Structure formats: structure tokens, C-alpha cells
Amino acid sequence: MGENGVWGKLTNYEWATRNPLIVADPRHPAAPCDALVETVDVFPTLVELCDLPPAQHVEGTSMAPLLKDPGQVWKKAAFSQYPRGDEVMGRAVRTDRYRYVEWQRTNGEVAARELYDHQTDPGETVNLAAQEGRAATVERLEQTLAAGWKAAMPREPESKHP
């Protein structure tokens, strides 16, 4: 079995949701970037880099501003969702430090919560959600997850680069 007792990339955990990504724009020097981006950000990025009209009704955010300034403040969180059987949906939020996973039954009841601290546990092996002293972190991340991707977007996307 793989990490967290699961086989394959069909989970809400780091090893399944993290993908290698290389984006280059000849108008800007190449530089590494640690900003949180999501697969849904690829399409709006390509649209902007090709100088096409902005795509409407998409959930992604163009990463083009990060090519100009890789160190700028960016998304507060990235999101993933994957079911566990037919009865439970797993929804996760990843911040620069934490991953919070919430497992909900079809009736909306939360079946389980998971919290991983990537500073101390990059392999996501110790669930901290029920540990003493973690309630405030769990509550904050629960609110981030509930607020959704729009609330985690960069404050004001920069205008298109030349």
C-alpha cells in the first residue's frame, strides 16, 4: 500500500495532490516559486500568456503574475476533493503550513477531521486534529475550507503583463 494506506493518486493527501509544474514565459527570467497554485490555474494562465480575452466562468486564477514576481503574496490555500466510497466526501485545504481534511457524510454530518503540520510532519503521518491545543487551527482551517477557493484568491490580481 502507498502513503496513508492508500494506493494511487486518488486521495486528498499531499503525495496525490502535489504535481510538478514548470511554467515559463520568455518575457521574464525563470525563477523558482513556492506559491500555492492549483491545476485549475493552468488554463487561465495559458489564456493570459497567449494574450487571449480572459476566460469566463472558470475557477482557476492565472499564475502569470507569479512569473513576473515569484515572491509576491499569493493564494492563501489550495483545495482538493475526493470521495471515500459512496457515502463520504473528503474535502481538503492546503495552506503553506497545514493540510486539513474533512470527511462528510451525504447528510452533511462530519464523519472525521484530519490535520497535518507540514513543518513537523511532511509525510502526513500524524493526525493532529484531536490533539490538545489544536482546536483554534482546526477551526480556522475549517472556516477556510467552508469559505472556498474564491476567498483564498490573491487580493488583487495584477494586470496583464506586457
Buried (B, 14 or more C-beta within 10 A) or exposed (E): EEBBEBEEEEBBBBEBBEEEEEBEBEEBEEEEBEBBBBEBBBBBBBBBBEEEEEEEEEBBBBBBBBBBBBEEEBBBBBBBEBEBEEEBBBBBBBBBEBBBBBBBEEEEEEEBBBBBBBEEBEEBEEBBBEEEEBEEBBEEBBEBBEEBBEEBBBEEBEEEBE
